[in-house]
Amino acid sequence: MLKVQANRLPAIYVLSDVLVTASAWVLAYVLRFDLGVMPAPKGIPDFDRYLLLILLIAVLWPVVLYFHGLYQIRRGRSRIDEFFSILWSVLLATWVTWGFTMYVRIYHRYQPEMAPQWEYSQLVFAIFIALDVLGLMASRWAIRAWLEGLWASGYGVKNVMVAGTGELGRTVAETLAAHRELGYRVAGFLDAEAAGQIGRWPVLGSFDQAMEVARAHAVEELYIALPLEEHARVLELIQSVGNECLDLKVVPDLVQYATLKAALEDIDGIPIITLNEVPLRGWNSMLKRIMDMVLGSALLMLSLPVLAAIAVLIKLRGGPGPILFLQERVSVDGRTFEMYKFRSMYHDAERDTGPIFAASDDARRTPAGAFLRRHNLDELPQLLNVVKGDMSLVGPRPERPPFVAQFKKHVPQYMLRHRVKSGITGWAQVNGWRGNTSIEKRIEHDLYYIENWSLLLDVKILILTLFRGFGQEHAY
């Protein structure tokens, strides 16, 4: 729920920024020309000419604000940092807009009747900059005040746990509790001794019981606040819980920890380092979801004739049973969902064996199923999961819960692949690591994808899928 809300926040900010910026542009024109405060020796230009630039503003401003990190939702963001980010963004975007109008005027230099249509008052631009900066700051402060009010009232609160009951750990807990507007609730502590009371919070368990305690108290973030002499303990704790869907944050006992290449933020002066930050958060998550919706819906519509033909094939050559079946899979944050597939095996094929991997000579496959699996056509109904939001077009392939429970015990960092939404195709699949192949290699490629995600990488994987994703050696 919380991550879904976090993914909607960038959309709220984008809509607010566009409306505020467009209003600032219109108000700048009104202040310059309609109020008559300042003389206009060249006459009053047509308002429609200024209205036309709003189309450019609506596209340009979100892009520039995005590259200044203003759509990365951070609860502890400094208002001063936000002000300067907005100021530089508005100056840059306005300079680009003014440069565009100058370029069009130069382009029409041989058409004198067209050039004046792209002439804009520099004073309007100056007034607009001041209004836009103030408006964006005011709107963002208003949104933040609204959010902080929700968090302070208990809505959307994150349960957190602090590892360490020393001075540093107690300071972290007290600071988080003092800033209710940040939306954190301290559930308790972890300590070497699994009992006791530290101030108003209980010791919930020992370090070895971190994951059991986190599940029991619905903890989403673990703050490791141990002194420097407990360095070995920090490493043990990171190793024990780093393979789970739990956000890890280290509170450094020394400022030198800030040199780590990780996401750094602060809460009331306490530096916090996020060790497992991934690119697919906030704005990036929204962009990926938009691409999934648009492209997934288009592919689903285009594949309707193929889906109908496969349905007929299964009826004729697939034996008795349904055409589609649903199978439980594990996706982002360890949550499960029902994945759609064309039935490629005989009905109740796993009744006696239970969940097992498919083999090259698998007798459970129907005549139609062997063909469908060989060419990955049994996975086409997963486009429905993409449109619904259960899956993405690109991401780590989802596994069944019994296999996840097996792999997480023996494969280091296996659960990190669930930091993002699962996909129909992925970096591991287009590189040949699918089916009954090395799980370690699949994890290696999945983690590379997660750490290096970009929309361009998604497009590259989709293109490679067309050439490498069908009829692979291990597709059975």
C-alpha positions in Angstrom: 0.0 0.0 0.0 2.7 2.5 1.0 4.8 1.9 -2.1 1.7 2.3 -4.3 1.0 5.6 -2.6 4.7 6.6 -3.1 4.4 5.9 -6.8 1.3 8.2 -7.1 3.0 11.2 -5.5 5.2 12.1 -8.5 2.0 12.3 -10.6 0.5 14.7 -8.1 3.7 16.8 -8.2 3.8 16.8 -12.0 0.2 17.9 -12.3 0.7 20.6 -9.7 3.9 21.9 -11.3 2.3 22.2 -14.7 -0.8 24.0 -13.4 1.3 26.4 -11.3 3.8 27.2 -14.1 1.0 27.8 -16.7 -0.8 30.1 -14.2 2.5 32.0 -13.5 3.0 32.5 -17.3 -0.6 33.8 -17.7 -0.3 36.1 -14.6 3.0 37.5 -15.9 1.3 38.6 -19.1 -1.5 40.1 -17.1 0.8 42.0 -14.8 2.9 43.3 -17.7 0.2 44.3 -20.2 -3.3 44.2 -18.8 -2.9 46.2 -15.6 -1.3 49.2 -17.3 1.3 49.6 -14.5 4.1 49.7 -17.0 4.0 51.3 -20.4 4.0 49.1 -23.5 5.6 51.3 -26.3 5.4 48.4 -28.8 1.7 47.9 -28.1 0.0 45.0 -26.4 0.7 41.6 -28.1 -2.0 39.1 -28.8 -2.6 36.9 -25.7 -3.0 33.8 -28.0 0.7 34.1 -28.9 1.6 33.7 -25.2 -0.9 31.0 -24.7 0.8 28.9 -27.4 4.0 28.6 -25.3 2.0 26.8 -22.5 2.2 23.7 -24.7 6.0 23.8 -24.5 6.0 24.7 -20.8 3.8 21.7 -20.0 6.3 19.4 -21.6 9.6 21.1 -20.7 9.1 21.9 -17.0 8.5 18.3 -15.7 11.5 17.1 -17.7 13.8 19.8 -16.2 12.4 19.4 -12.7 12.9 15.6 -13.0 16.6 15.9 -13.8 17.0 18.1 -10.7 15.6 15.3 -8.5 12.4 17.1 -7.7 10.2 14.0 -8.3 12.2 11.7 -6.0 10.0 11.5 -2.9 12.1 11.9 0.2 10.4 12.5 3.5 13.4 14.2 5.0 14.1 16.6 2.1 15.4 20.0 3.2 13.2 23.0 2.2 16.3 25.0 1.4 17.6 22.3 -0.9 14.2 22.1 -2.6 14.2 25.9 -3.1 17.5 26.0 -4.9 16.6 23.0 -7.0 13.4 24.7 -8.1 15.3 28.0 -8.7 17.9 26.4 -11.0 15.2 24.4 -12.7 13.1 27.4 -13.5 16.1 29.4 -14.7 17.3 26.6 -17.0 13.8 25.9 -18.4 13.1 29.6 -18.9 16.4 30.0 -20.7 15.6 27.0 -23.0 12.1 28.5 -23.7 13.5 31.9 -24.5 16.2 30.4 -26.7 13.6 28.4 -28.5 11.6 31.6 -29.4 14.8 33.3 -30.5 15.7 30.3 -32.7 12.2 30.4 -34.4 12.6 34.1 -35.0 16.0 33.6 -36.6 14.5 30.8 -38.7 11.8 33.2 -40.0 14.2 36.0 -40.7 13.4 35.8 -44.4 9.7 36.0 -43.6 9.2 39.3 -41.9 5.5 38.8 -41.4 6.2 35.6 -39.3 9.1 36.8 -37.1 7.0 39.1 -34.8 4.7 36.2 -34.0 7.5 34.7 -32.0 8.6 38.0 -30.2 8.1 37.8 -26.4 8.6 40.5 -23.8 11.8 39.9 -21.7 10.0 41.6 -18.8 7.3 39.0 -19.0 10.0 36.3 -18.7 11.5 38.1 -15.7 8.1 38.4 -13.9 7.4 34.8 -14.8 10.6 33.5 -13.2 9.8 35.2 -9.9 6.1 34.0 -9.9 7.0 30.5 -10.9 9.6 30.0 -8.3 7.3 31.3 -5.6 4.3 29.4 -6.9 6.2 26.1 -7.2 7.6 26.4 -3.7 4.1 27.3 -2.3 2.4 24.4 -4.0 5.1 21.9 -2.9 5.0 23.2 0.6 1.2 22.8 0.6 1.4 19.3 -0.7 4.1 18.4 1.9 1.9 20.0 4.7 -1.0 17.9 3.5 1.2 14.7 3.5 2.7 15.5 6.8 -0.7 16.0 8.3 -1.7 12.6 7.0 1.4 11.0 8.4 1.0 12.8 11.7 -2.5 11.5 12.0 -1.3 7.9 11.5 -2.3 7.4 7.8 0.4 5.9 5.6 2.8 5.5 8.6 5.8 3.2 8.1 6.8 0.8 11.0 10.5 0.9 11.6 12.8 -0.9 14.0 16.2 0.1 15.4 19.0 -2.3 15.8 21.1 -1.2 18.8 20.1 0.1 22.2 23.1 2.3 22.8 23.2 6.0 22.8 23.1 6.1 19.0 20.2 3.8 18.7 18.2 5.7 21.4 18.9 9.0 19.6 17.6 7.6 16.3 14.4 6.3 18.0 13.8 9.6 19.8 14.4 11.6 16.7 12.0 9.6 14.6 9.4 9.7 17.3 9.8 13.5 17.7 9.1 14.1 14.0 5.7 12.5 13.5 5.2 14.5 10.3 7.8 12.2 8.7 5.4 9.3 8.9 7.5 6.8 10.9 6.5 4.7 13.9 9.1 3.1 16.0 8.0 -0.5 16.8 11.0 -1.2 19.1 14.6 -2.3 19.3 16.8 -5.2 18.4 19.6 -6.0 20.9 22.0 -8.8 21.8 19.7 -9.4 24.8 16.2 -10.3 23.5 14.3 -8.7 26.4 13.9 -5.4 28.2 12.5 -1.9 27.8 14.4 1.1 26.4 12.5 4.2 27.3 9.0 3.8 25.9 9.9 1.1 23.4 10.4 -2.7 24.0 13.3 -4.8 22.9 11.5 -7.0 20.4 14.2 -9.6 19.9 17.8 -10.4 19.4 19.8 -9.6 16.2 19.4 -13.2 15.1 15.7 -12.8 15.2 15.6 -9.7 13.0 13.4 -11.1 10.2 11.0 -13.0 12.5 10.5 -9.8 14.5 10.1 -7.7 11.3 7.4 -10.0 10.0 5.5 -10.1 13.3 5.4 -6.3 13.7 5.0 -5.5 9.9 8.3 -3.6 9.9 9.3 -2.0 6.6 12.6 -0.4 7.5 15.5 -1.4 9.8 17.8 1.3 11.1 21.1 -0.2 12.1 22.5 2.1 14.8 25.5 0.3 16.3 28.8 1.8 17.5 32.0 1.5 15.5 33.3 -1.3 17.7 30.3 -3.4 16.7 31.4 -3.3 13.0 31.4 -7.1 12.8 27.9 -7.2 14.2 26.7 -4.7 11.6 28.1 -6.9 8.8 26.4 -10.0 10.3 23.1 -8.2 10.6 23.3 -6.9 7.0 24.1 -10.3 5.7 21.3 -12.0 7.6 18.5 -9.6 6.5 20.0 -8.3 3.2 18.4 -11.1 1.3 14.9 -10.1 2.4 12.4 -7.5 1.3 13.3 -5.1 4.1 14.7 -1.6 3.6 18.1 -1.3 5.3 19.4 2.0 6.6 22.7 2.4 8.4 23.1 5.3 10.9 26.9 5.9 10.8 28.8 6.4 14.0 31.4 8.4 12.0 30.9 11.0 9.3 33.4 9.1 7.0 30.6 6.6 6.3 29.1 9.3 4.1 31.7 8.5 1.4 29.9 5.3 0.6 28.3 5.1 -2.8 24.8 4.8 -1.6 21.7 7.0 -1.2 22.3 9.6 1.6 19.7 11.6 3.4 19.3 13.1 6.8 16.6 13.4 9.5 17.1 16.4 11.7 20.9 16.3 11.3 21.3 12.5 11.6 22.9 11.1 8.4 21.1 8.1 7.0 22.6 5.8 4.4 20.3 3.6 2.4 22.3 0.5 1.4 20.0 -1.1 -1.2 18.5 1.9 -3.1 17.2 1.0 -6.5 16.5 3.3 -9.5 12.9 2.1 -9.9 11.3 4.3 -7.3 9.0 7.4 -7.5 9.1 9.1 -10.9 11.0 6.2 -12.6 8.4 3.7 -11.4 5.6 5.9 -12.8 7.4 6.2 -16.2 7.8 2.4 -16.4 4.1 1.9 -15.4 3.0 4.3 -18.2 5.1 2.4 -20.7 3.7 -0.9 -19.5 0.1 0.4 -19.8 0.5 1.9 -23.3 2.7 -0.7 -24.9 1.1 -3.7 -23.0 -2.4 -2.6 -24.1 -1.2 -2.2 -27.7 0.5 -5.6 -27.8 -2.6 -7.2 -26.2 -4.8 -5.8 -28.9 -2.4 -6.8 -31.7 -2.1 -10.3 -30.4 -5.8 -11.0 -30.2 -5.9 -13.1 -33.4 -2.9 -15.1 -32.2 -4.5 -15.6 -28.8 -7.7 -16.9 -30.5 -5.7 -19.3 -32.7 -3.8 -20.7 -29.7 -7.1 -21.2 -27.9 -8.4 -23.3 -30.8 -5.1 -25.2 -30.9 -5.3 -26.1 -27.2 -8.9 -27.2 -27.6 -8.0 -29.5 -30.5 -4.5 -30.8 -29.3 -4.3 -29.9 -25.6 -6.4 -32.7 -24.1 -9.3 -32.1 -21.6 -9.0 -29.1 -19.4 -9.2 -25.3 -19.4 -7.5 -23.1 -22.0 -6.1 -20.7 -19.5 -4.9 -21.4 -16.0 -3.8 -19.3 -13.1 -0.6 -20.0 -11.2 0.6 -18.3 -8.0 3.9 -16.4 -8.5 6.0 -14.1 -6.3 6.7 -10.5 -7.4 7.7 -7.1 -6.0 8.4 -7.0 -2.2 7.6 -10.7 -1.9 3.9 -10.3 -2.7 2.2 -13.1 -4.6 -0.2 -12.7 -7.5 -2.1 -15.0 -9.9 -0.3 -15.2 -13.3 -2.2 -16.1 -16.5 -0.8 -18.7 -18.8 -2.0 -20.9 -21.6 -2.3 -24.4 -20.4 0.6 -26.4 -21.9 0.3 -29.6 -19.7 -2.3 -32.1 -19.1 -4.9 -31.1 -16.5 -3.7 -31.7 -12.9 -0.3 -32.7 -14.2 1.3 -32.0 -10.8 -1.2 -33.7 -8.7 1.2 -36.6 -7.8 4.6 -34.8 -8.2 3.9 -31.4 -6.7 5.7 -28.3 -8.1 8.8 -29.4 -10.1 10.8 -27.8 -12.9 10.0 -28.7 -16.6 12.5 -30.9 -18.4 13.3 -31.4 -22.0 11.5 -34.8 -22.1 8.7 -33.7 -19.8 5.8 -36.2 -20.3 3.4 -33.8 -18.7 3.3 -31.6 -21.8 0.5 -31.9 -24.3 1.2 -32.0 -28.0 0.1 -28.4 -28.3 1.9 -27.4 -25.1 5.3 -28.6 -26.4 5.0 -26.2 -29.3 3.7 -23.3 -27.2 6.5 -23.7 -24.7 9.2 -24.0 -27.3 8.2 -20.6 -28.8 7.1 -19.0 -25.5 3.6 -18.5 -26.7 2.1 -19.9 -23.5 3.2 -16.7 -21.8 1.2 -14.3 -24.1 -1.7 -14.1 -21.6 0.6 -12.4 -19.2 0.0 -9.2 -21.1 -3.2 -9.2 -19.0 -1.1 -9.2 -15.9 0.9 -6.3 -17.3 -2.2 -4.2 -18.0 -3.6 -5.1 -14.6 -0.4 -4.0 -12.9 0.6 -7.4 -11.5 3.7 -7.6 -13.8 5.8 -5.4 -16.0 6.8 -6.1 -19.6 10.5 -6.2 -18.5 11.8 -7.5 -15.2 13.0 -10.6 -13.4 10.9 -13.6 -14.2 8.5 -14.5 -11.3 9.0 -17.8 -9.6 6.5 -20.0 -7.7 6.4 -19.6 -3.9 7.8 -23.2 -3.2 10.8 -22.4 -5.4 11.3 -19.0 -3.9 11.4 -20.6 -0.4 14.0 -23.1 -1.6 16.2 -20.7 -3.4 16.3 -18.0 -0.8 18.0 -20.4 1.7 20.8 -21.4 -0.7 21.3 -18.6 -3.2 22.9 -15.4 -1.8 21.0 -12.2 -2.6 18.1 -14.1 -4.2 15.4 -12.0 -2.6 16.9 -8.8 -4.0 15.4 -9.6 -7.4 12.0 -8.9 -5.7 12.9 -5.3 -5.2 11.2 -4.6 -8.5 8.1 -5.9 -10.3 8.5 -9.1 -12.2 8.3 -9.1 -16.0 7.4 -11.2 -19.0 10.9 -10.9 -20.3 14.2 -9.8 -18.7 17.9 -9.3 -19.0 18.6 -12.9 -17.9 16.2 -14.3 -20.4 17.6 -12.5 -23.5 21.0 -13.6 -22.4 20.0 -17.3 -22.4 19.5 -17.8 -18.7 16.0 -19.2 -18.5 14.4 -22.6 -17.8 16.7 -25.2 -16.2 19.9 -23.2 -16.2 22.2 -21.7 -13.5 20.1 -19.9 -10.9 23.2 -18.0 -9.8 23.7 -16.6 -13.3 20.0 -15.6 -13.5 20.3 -13.7 -10.2 23.5 -12.0 -11.5 21.7 -10.8 -14.6 18.6 -9.8 -12.6 20.6 -7.7 -10.2 22.5 -6.1 -13.0 19.1 -5.1 -14.5 17.8 -3.7 -11.2 21.0 -1.7 -10.5 21.3 -0.3 -14.0 17.6 0.2 -14.9 16.6 2.8 -17.5 13.8 3.1 -20.0 16.4 2.7 -22.7 17.5 -0.7 -21.2 13.8 -1.8 -21.1 13.5 -0.9 -24.8 16.7 -2.8 -25.6 15.5 -5.9 -23.8 12.2 -5.8 -25.6 14.0 -5.6 -29.0 16.4 -8.4 -28.0 13.4 -10.5 -27.0 12.1 -10.4 -30.6 15.4 -11.9 -31.8 16.5 -14.1 -28.9 13.4 -14.7 -26.8 11.6 -17.3 -29.0 12.7 -20.9 -29.5 15.6 -20.8 -27.1 17.5 -24.0 -26.3 16.2 -24.2 -22.7 12.5 -23.4 -23.5 10.6 -26.5 -22.6 
